């Protein structure tokens, strides 16, 4: 595609394809430069279906499919990967924009997958010169992104299992909840596995309690005696036998799932760290205060390596969702939270902002100033994330690691109010 960037949009593309993706069958409608429908079919999500689609497009546009522009209501997934692999130019469209074009092309309000595909195709034909084609990242970045996103999903599953475990313990084993306050820790799960009911715990005796605490490195002067006291009276306030028998079985089942899931998360962490260490942008993102071995890979994978994707810091801030949406009409001006964004990147930048407060004096000062202005914790973090994204964009463009001293020099040069408050 890079060899043809000097051509205008309609000189470059001869065929405009609307692709309404689904799990089993995809509705595809193609129009030519005059708006005439030249292809209208359902494509099975099979090897034969995709091969047939490729052949149809080659019959219409020639053997090289760089003359074909495709619009699809997503920016990732297997359908997008296969379209890119064909050599077509892929233009992602947001759900909100898709709805607007659907209503524009069909004022009756009716909806069908075929109608969606046609409205997308015709919208690309008439408005596509202002859209941005999807530029895929290198395979290393793509794999890192998928691993990071899947790790987050596994963490969410762990959180759900922990909440279920706490609910079960609340019904029959309140002493366990009193003794341990961090139930994402494997040592707390091991306690339930070792002493599944209050009766088992009391019958085990002090010697086994102490052995468990020491073997799991839970000896803390502030909590040791208190835990032993809780263990000794664990059976004084607990569920009736029927509830205990049923819920202890559930608790043990949840503990086994958590232990397996935790092992998988450790493997994911190792794989992510390995890919991150191999990445050419590792030093840039790894230098961020608070980036660490979790947030830095997420930031790198979501921002990617294509520097042309974000022409300025504001475009990156918009993509990450830290920049608000402004609505103005006459004398009215409304500033709203931005919902259409990369939510994975927004979460990562908020984590960075929060963790940086303990490592950068200026970050904590900036956050505190926003809080004193009456902003909530979430809003203050988002404001700090907005500032970090501006710094990160410059680091990313110049391929320069973060330098605290250099940043403070810039703040001094520009008379930053953050320095005045410190």
C-alpha positions as CSV (number, residue, x, y, z in Angstrom):
1,X,0.0,0.0,0.0
2,X,2.9,2.4,0.7
3,X,3.8,2.5,-3.0
4,X,0.4,4.0,-3.9
5,X,-0.1,6.6,-1.2
6,X,0.4,9.4,-3.7
7,X,-2.8,8.4,-5.5
8,X,-6.1,9.8,-4.4
9,X,-8.5,7.6,-2.5
10,X,-10.8,6.9,-5.5
11,X,-7.8,6.3,-7.8
12,X,-6.4,3.9,-5.4
13,X,-9.5,1.8,-4.7
14,X,-11.8,0.3,-7.3
15,X,-13.9,-1.8,-5.0
16,X,-15.5,-0.9,-1.6
17,X,-16.5,-3.8,0.6
18,X,-18.8,-3.7,3.6
19,X,-18.1,-6.6,5.9
20,X,-20.6,-7.3,8.7
21,X,-18.8,-10.0,10.7
22,X,-20.4,-12.7,12.8
23,X,-19.5,-15.9,14.5
24,X,-20.5,-18.4,11.7
25,X,-21.4,-16.4,8.6
26,X,-20.3,-12.9,7.5
27,X,-22.5,-10.7,5.3
28,X,-20.5,-9.1,2.5
29,X,-21.6,-6.4,0.1
30,X,-19.3,-4.7,-2.4
31,X,-19.9,-1.6,-4.5
32,X,-17.9,-0.1,-7.3
33,X,-16.8,3.6,-7.6
34,X,-20.3,4.5,-9.0
35,X,-22.1,2.9,-6.1
36,X,-23.4,-0.1,-8.0
37,X,-23.6,-3.3,-6.0
38,X,-21.3,-5.9,-7.6
39,X,-21.2,-8.5,-4.8
40,X,-23.8,-9.5,-2.3
41,X,-23.3,-12.8,-0.4
42,X,-23.0,-14.5,2.9
43,X,-19.5,-15.9,3.6
44,X,-19.2,-18.9,5.8
45,X,-16.4,-18.6,8.4
46,X,-14.6,-21.6,7.0
47,X,-11.5,-22.2,4.9
48,X,-13.7,-22.7,1.8
49,X,-15.7,-19.6,2.5
50,X,-12.7,-17.4,2.8
51,X,-11.1,-18.9,-0.3
52,X,-14.3,-18.3,-2.3
53,X,-14.4,-14.7,-1.1
54,X,-10.8,-14.1,-2.2
55,X,-11.6,-15.6,-5.6
56,X,-14.7,-13.4,-6.1
57,X,-12.7,-10.2,-5.1
58,X,-9.9,-11.2,-7.5
59,X,-12.4,-11.6,-10.3
60,X,-13.8,-8.1,-9.6
61,X,-10.6,-6.2,-8.8
62,X,-7.7,-8.2,-10.2
63,X,-5.2,-10.6,-8.6
64,X,-3.7,-8.0,-6.3
65,X,-6.3,-7.0,-3.8
66,X,-4.7,-3.7,-2.8
67,X,-7.4,-2.1,-5.0
68,X,-10.1,-3.3,-2.5
69,X,-11.0,-1.2,0.6
70,X,-12.9,-3.0,3.3
71,X,-14.9,-1.4,6.2
72,X,-15.6,-3.5,9.3
73,X,-17.1,-2.7,12.7
74,X,-14.1,-3.8,14.7
75,X,-10.3,-3.2,14.6
76,X,-9.1,-6.6,15.7
77,X,-10.0,-10.3,15.6
78,X,-9.6,-13.2,13.2
79,X,-11.8,-11.6,10.5
80,X,-9.7,-8.5,10.4
81,X,-6.5,-10.6,10.4
82,X,-7.7,-12.6,7.4
83,X,-8.8,-9.4,5.5
84,X,-5.3,-7.9,6.1
85,X,-3.7,-11.2,5.0
86,X,-5.6,-11.0,1.7
87,X,-3.9,-7.6,1.0
88,X,-7.0,-5.5,1.2
89,X,-7.0,-2.1,3.0
90,X,-9.1,-2.4,6.2
91,X,-10.9,0.6,7.6
92,X,-12.4,0.0,11.1
93,X,-15.6,1.9,12.0
94,X,-16.9,2.5,15.5
95,X,-20.3,1.3,16.6
96,X,-21.5,4.8,17.0
97,X,-20.4,5.8,13.5
98,X,-21.8,2.6,12.1
99,X,-25.2,3.4,13.6
100,X,-25.1,6.9,12.2
101,X,-24.3,5.7,8.6
102,X,-27.0,3.0,8.9
103,X,-29.6,5.6,9.8
104,X,-28.3,7.9,7.0
105,X,-28.6,5.2,4.4
106,X,-31.9,3.9,5.6
107,X,-34.3,6.4,7.1
108,X,-37.0,3.7,7.7
109,X,-35.2,2.4,10.8
110,X,-35.1,-1.2,9.6
111,X,-32.0,-3.3,10.2
112,X,-30.4,-6.4,8.8
113,X,-26.9,-7.7,8.5
114,X,-27.0,-7.3,4.7
115,X,-28.2,-3.7,5.0
116,X,-25.4,-2.9,7.5
117,X,-22.8,-4.3,5.0
118,X,-24.2,-2.2,2.2
119,X,-24.4,1.0,4.2
120,X,-20.8,0.5,5.4
121,X,-19.6,-0.1,1.9
122,X,-21.4,3.0,0.4
123,X,-20.2,5.1,3.4
124,X,-16.6,4.1,2.7
125,X,-17.1,4.9,-1.0
126,X,-18.4,8.4,-0.3
127,X,-16.6,9.3,2.9
128,X,-13.6,7.0,3.1
129,X,-11.0,9.6,1.9
130,X,-11.2,11.0,5.4
131,X,-10.9,7.7,7.2
132,X,-7.7,6.0,8.4
133,X,-6.8,2.5,7.2
134,X,-5.7,0.0,9.8
135,X,-2.0,-0.4,10.0
136,X,-1.1,-3.7,11.7
137,X,1.7,-3.8,14.2
138,X,4.6,-6.3,13.9
139,X,3.9,-9.9,15.1
140,X,5.9,-9.4,18.3
141,X,3.7,-6.5,19.4
142,X,0.5,-8.2,18.3
143,X,1.4,-11.3,20.4
144,X,2.3,-9.2,23.4
145,X,-1.0,-7.3,23.1
146,X,-3.0,-10.5,23.0
147,X,-1.2,-12.0,25.9
148,X,-1.7,-8.9,28.0
149,X,-5.4,-8.7,27.3
150,X,-5.9,-12.4,28.0
151,X,-3.9,-12.0,31.2
152,X,-6.4,-9.3,32.3
153,X,-9.3,-11.6,31.5
154,X,-7.8,-14.3,33.6
155,X,-7.3,-11.8,36.5
156,X,-10.9,-10.9,36.2
157,X,-11.8,-14.6,36.4
158,X,-9.7,-14.9,39.5
159,X,-11.5,-11.9,41.1
160,X,-14.8,-13.6,40.4
161,X,-13.7,-16.8,42.0
162,X,-12.3,-15.0,45.0
163,X,-15.6,-13.2,45.5
164,X,-17.5,-16.6,45.3
165,X,-15.1,-18.1,47.9
166,X,-15.6,-15.2,50.3
167,X,-19.3,-15.5,50.0
168,X,-19.1,-19.2,50.7
169,X,-16.9,-18.7,53.7
170,X,-19.2,-16.0,55.0
171,X,-22.0,-18.6,55.3
172,X,-20.1,-21.2,57.3
173,X,-16.5,-20.1,58.2
174,X,-16.4,-16.4,59.3
175,X,-13.2,-17.0,61.3
176,X,-11.3,-17.6,58.1
177,X,-12.5,-14.2,56.7
178,X,-11.5,-12.6,60.0
179,X,-8.0,-14.1,60.0
180,X,-7.1,-13.2,56.4
181,X,-7.9,-10.0,54.7
182,X,-6.2,-10.6,51.3
183,X,-8.0,-13.4,49.5
184,X,-6.0,-13.0,46.3
185,X,-3.0,-14.5,48.1
186,X,-2.4,-18.2,47.6
187,X,-1.6,-18.6,51.3
188,X,-5.3,-17.8,52.1
189,X,-6.5,-20.4,49.7
190,X,-4.0,-22.9,51.2
191,X,-5.5,-22.2,54.6
192,X,-8.9,-23.3,53.4
193,X,-7.4,-26.4,51.7
194,X,-5.5,-27.4,55.0
195,X,-8.4,-26.6,57.3
196,X,-11.6,-26.7,55.3
197,X,-14.0,-26.3,58.2
198,X,-14.0,-24.7,61.7
199,X,-14.1,-28.1,63.2
200,X,-11.0,-29.2,61.3
201,X,-9.2,-26.1,62.3
202,X,-9.9,-26.4,66.1
203,X,-9.1,-30.1,66.1
204,X,-5.7,-29.5,64.4
205,X,-4.4,-27.6,67.4
206,X,-1.9,-24.8,68.0
207,X,1.2,-26.7,66.8
208,X,-0.3,-27.3,63.3
209,X,-1.5,-23.7,63.2
210,X,2.0,-22.4,63.9
211,X,3.5,-24.8,61.4
212,X,1.1,-23.6,58.7
213,X,1.8,-19.9,59.4
214,X,5.6,-20.4,59.4
215,X,5.6,-22.6,56.3
216,X,3.6,-20.0,54.4
217,X,5.7,-17.1,55.7
218,X,2.8,-15.6,57.5
219,X,4.6,-14.9,60.7
220,X,4.0,-11.2,61.5
221,X,4.4,-9.8,65.0
222,X,1.3,-7.6,64.5
223,X,-1.0,-10.4,63.3
224,X,0.5,-13.7,64.7
225,X,-1.1,-13.8,68.2
226,X,-4.4,-12.4,66.8
227,X,-4.6,-15.2,64.2
228,X,-3.9,-17.9,66.8
229,X,-6.7,-16.4,69.0
230,X,-9.1,-16.5,66.1
231,X,-8.2,-20.1,65.2
232,X,-8.9,-21.1,68.8
233,X,-12.5,-19.9,68.8
234,X,-13.3,-20.6,65.1
235,X,-16.1,-23.1,66.0
236,X,-18.0,-20.8,68.3
237,X,-19.7,-18.9,65.5
238,X,-20.1,-20.8,62.3
239,X,-22.8,-22.3,60.1
240,X,-25.0,-25.3,61.0
241,X,-23.7,-28.8,59.9
242,X,-25.8,-29.0,56.7
243,X,-24.5,-25.6,55.5
244,X,-20.9,-26.4,56.6
245,X,-20.9,-29.7,54.7
246,X,-22.3,-28.1,51.5
247,X,-20.4,-24.8,51.5
248,X,-17.0,-26.4,52.5
249,X,-17.3,-28.6,49.4
250,X,-17.9,-25.5,47.3
251,X,-15.0,-23.6,49.0
252,X,-12.6,-26.5,48.3
253,X,-13.7,-26.6,44.7
254,X,-13.1,-22.8,44.3
255,X,-9.7,-23.1,46.0
256,X,-8.6,-25.8,43.5
257,X,-9.7,-23.6,40.6
258,X,-7.9,-20.6,42.0
259,X,-4.7,-22.6,42.5
260,X,-4.8,-23.8,38.8
261,X,-5.6,-20.3,37.6
262,X,-2.8,-18.8,39.6
263,X,-0.3,-21.2,38.0
264,X,-1.5,-20.2,34.6
265,X,-1.2,-16.5,35.5
266,X,2.5,-17.1,36.5
267,X,3.1,-18.8,33.1
268,X,1.4,-15.8,31.3
269,X,3.6,-13.4,33.3
270,X,6.7,-15.3,32.3
271,X,5.7,-15.2,28.6
272,X,4.8,-11.5,28.7
273,X,8.1,-10.6,30.4
274,X,10.0,-12.7,27.8
275,X,8.3,-10.9,24.8
276,X,8.7,-7.5,26.5
277,X,12.4,-8.0,27.0
278,X,12.7,-8.8,23.3
279,X,10.9,-5.7,22.1
280,X,12.9,-2.8,20.6
281,X,10.8,-0.3,22.6
282,X,11.3,-2.1,25.9
283,X,13.7,0.6,27.3
284,X,11.2,3.4,26.5
285,X,8.2,1.9,28.3
286,X,10.3,0.2,31.0
287,X,11.7,3.5,32.1
288,X,8.3,4.9,33.2
289,X,8.0,5.3,37.0
290,X,5.5,2.8,38.1
291,X,5.5,0.9,34.8
292,X,7.0,-2.2,36.2
293,X,6.7,-5.6,34.7
294,X,2.9,-5.4,34.3
295,X,1.8,-1.9,33.3
296,X,4.7,-1.2,30.9
297,X,4.0,-4.2,28.6
298,X,0.3,-3.3,28.5
299,X,1.1,0.3,27.5
300,X,3.6,-0.8,24.8
301,X,1.3,-3.4,23.3
302,X,-1.7,-1.1,23.1
303,X,0.2,1.9,21.7
304,X,2.1,-0.2,19.3
305,X,5.1,0.6,17.1
306,X,3.5,2.6,14.2
307,X,4.6,6.1,15.0
308,X,2.5,7.6,12.2
309,X,-0.7,6.4,13.9
310,X,-0.7,9.3,16.4
311,X,0.4,12.6,14.8
312,X,0.4,14.4,18.1
313,X,0.0,13.9,21.8
314,X,-3.7,14.9,21.6
315,X,-4.5,12.1,19.2
316,X,-3.0,9.6,21.6
317,X,-4.8,11.1,24.5
318,X,-8.1,10.8,22.6
319,X,-7.4,7.2,21.7
320,X,-6.6,6.4,25.4
321,X,-9.8,8.2,26.6
322,X,-8.1,10.6,28.9
323,X,-9.2,13.6,26.8
324,X,-12.8,14.7,27.4
325,X,-15.4,15.3,24.8
326,X,-16.5,18.9,24.3
327,X,-20.0,19.8,23.0
328,X,-20.6,23.4,22.1
329,X,-23.6,25.2,20.7
330,X,-24.1,28.9,20.9
331,X,-23.3,29.9,24.5
332,X,-23.6,26.3,25.8
333,X,-20.5,24.3,26.4
334,X,-20.5,20.8,27.9
335,X,-17.5,18.7,28.8
336,X,-18.2,15.0,29.0
337,X,-16.3,11.8,29.8
338,X,-15.0,10.1,26.7
339,X,-16.4,6.6,26.3
340,X,-15.3,5.8,22.7
341,X,-11.7,4.9,23.2
342,X,-9.3,2.0,23.7
343,X,-10.4,0.8,27.1
344,X,-7.4,-1.4,27.6
345,X,-5.1,1.5,27.1
346,X,-7.2,3.7,29.4
347,X,-7.0,1.2,32.2
348,X,-3.2,0.9,31.7
349,X,-2.6,4.6,31.7
350,X,-4.8,5.0,34.9
351,X,-2.7,2.3,36.6
352,X,0.5,4.2,35.5
353,X,-0.9,7.5,36.9
354,X,-1.8,5.9,40.2
355,X,1.5,4.0,40.6
356,X,3.6,7.1,39.6
357,X,2.3,9.1,42.6
358,X,4.6,7.1,44.9
359,X,7.6,7.6,42.6
360,X,7.4,11.1,41.3
361,X,6.9,14.1,43.5
362,X,5.5,16.2,40.7
363,X,2.9,13.5,39.9
364,X,1.6,13.4,43.5
365,X,1.6,17.2,43.6
366,X,-0.4,17.4,40.4
367,X,-2.9,14.8,41.6
368,X,-3.3,16.5,45.0
369,X,-3.9,19.9,43.3
370,X,-6.7,18.3,41.3
371,X,-8.2,16.8,44.4
372,X,-8.1,20.2,46.1
373,X,-10.0,21.6,43.2
374,X,-12.8,19.3,44.1
375,X,-12.2,16.6,41.6
376,X,-12.9,12.9,42.4
377,X,-10.1,10.4,42.7
378,X,-10.9,8.9,39.3
379,X,-11.0,12.3,37.6
380,X,-7.8,13.4,39.2
381,X,-6.1,10.2,38.0
382,X,-7.5,10.7,34.6
383,X,-6.0,14.3,34.5
384,X,-2.6,12.9,35.6
385,X,-2.9,10.2,33.0
386,X,-3.5,12.9,30.4
387,X,-0.3,14.5,31.4
388,X,1.6,11.3,31.4
389,X,0.4,10.5,27.9
390,X,1.8,13.8,26.6
391,X,5.2,12.8,28.1
392,X,4.9,9.3,26.8
393,X,4.0,10.4,23.2
394,X,7.2,12.5,23.1
395,X,9.3,9.6,24.5
396,X,7.8,7.2,22.0
397,X,8.3,9.5,19.0
398,X,11.9,10.3,19.9
399,X,12.6,6.8,21.2
400,X,14.0,8.3,24.4
401,X,13.6,6.7,27.9
402,X,12.0,8.7,30.7
403,X,14.5,11.0,32.5
404,X,13.2,12.6,35.7
405,X,15.9,15.3,35.8
406,X,15.2,16.3,32.1
407,X,11.4,16.4,32.8
408,X,12.0,18.7,35.8
409,X,14.2,20.9,33.7
410,X,11.4,21.3,31.2
411,X,9.0,22.1,33.9
412,X,11.3,24.8,35.2
413,X,11.8,26.2,31.7
414,X,8.1,26.5,31.2
415,X,7.3,27.9,34.7
416,X,5.2,24.9,35.7
417,X,2.9,25.5,38.7
418,X,3.7,22.0,39.8
419,X,7.2,23.1,40.8
420,X,5.8,26.1,42.7
421,X,3.7,23.9,44.9
422,X,6.5,21.5,45.8
